[in-house]
Amino acid sequence: MLRSTDRILTTHVGSLPRSQAVTDVLFAREGTGAMPANPDKVIRDAVIEIVRKQVEVGVDIVSDGEMGKISYATYIKDRLSGFDGDTPREPGQDLVEHPRLLEKLAKLGSTAKYRRPKCVAEIKVKDLGPMNEDIANFNAAIAAGKPKEAFINTASPGTIALFQPNDFYKTQDAYLEAVAEGMRAEYEGLTKAGLLIQIDAPDMAMGRHTMYRDRTENDFVGLAARHIEVLNHALRNVPADRIRMHVCWGNYEGPHTHDVPMEKLLPVVMKAKPQAILFEAANPRHAHEWKVFRDFKSLVPEDKILVPGVLSTTTNYVEHPELVAERLENLANVVGRDRVIAGTDCGFGTFAGFGPVDPDIVWLKLKSLVDGAAIASKRLWGR
């Protein structure tokens, strides 16, 4: 994993706005709508273009934008057996308590329209073809765009369990272990292809007010620790410096009054194997929590790289580069300038066909990210 000695590098969480052509292909693959002509070419060309645009705006560590996935969690049904049917999405407890806001968000399209399968049979590796297609498309785009480094998203076992309920295994623990063993082939396959992998793990935070809303905060911390143990075991054959992990409280506009604080999560999250940890730091409910890293610095291993989200992905405000720089400097002055990479709170295209930020504004935000990182670098390196 890149670790700069002369400036703060830039990246983001992964998903980026998909064109209507890409969205049409993805929903057609789900059985909704007619399949457009040349669907494979549509996706391949979209990956090349999205990498080109990231490099052009100045992002150092790029993704494929998740162009080939309808969402960051449910895509696994095409790769693992045992998933079928559909289940209603569980909104966060904060939205349950504010039904007018929940209805408003639903009307705006904030509720995903794709199928959400559940576990109905034994989980096994079914087809790695879609993974290999993602790798081929991304490698072609990397060869054309020549970014400094590239990562690809993959779901954590806990995230899969969060979005795909268990209707087969006798215990939730057995379900998690089965998912982890199934996903191991993807984790190892993506790494062997030379890509950094990003483990998407909102279960580590958002799970508190969705999947585990009826448990106490202390109970949740214990359950999160178990999620980390299962994840680490699934990653046992992948070097830590080839892994990033994204933790978030949910990529949606809402009160977030039931979010578990970073102070409680930090001891657990820092036990995860991935070297780089991405987390929300622009979300108004959590922007102050860089101080947790200052106050509990001893809990942050020296080999960890921190990737704070310095851009919000739920608002069309474009953060000023000076604000971006300030957020980066706050953390860099705590853990060291070479251990901080500039990131975003979440993805800009959590699922196909939806994104609260206008696609044109996404690129303005990423340009501000790059400019802010340059300002911070000048101050931190004194040149």
Buried (B, 14 or more C-beta within 10 A) or exposed (E): BEEBEEBBBBBBBBBBBBBEBBBBBBBBBBEEEEEBEEBEEBBBBBBBBBBBBBBEBBBBBBBBBBBBBBBBBBBBBBBBBBBBBEEEEBBBBBBBBBEEBBEEBEEEEBBBEBBBBBBBEEBEBBEBEBBEBBBBBBBBBBEEBEBBBBBBBBBBBBBBBBBBBBBBBEEBEEBBBBBBBBBBBBBBBBBEBEBBBBBBBBBBBBBBBBBBBEBEEEEBBEBBBBBBBBBBBBBEEBEBBBBBBBBBBBBBBBBBEBBBBBEBBBBBBBBBBBBBBBBBBBBEBBBEBBEBBBEBEEBBEEEBBBBBBBBBBBBEEBBEBEBBBBBBBBBBBBBEBBBBBBBBBBBBBBBBBBBBBEEEBBBBBBBBBBBBBBBBBEBBBEE
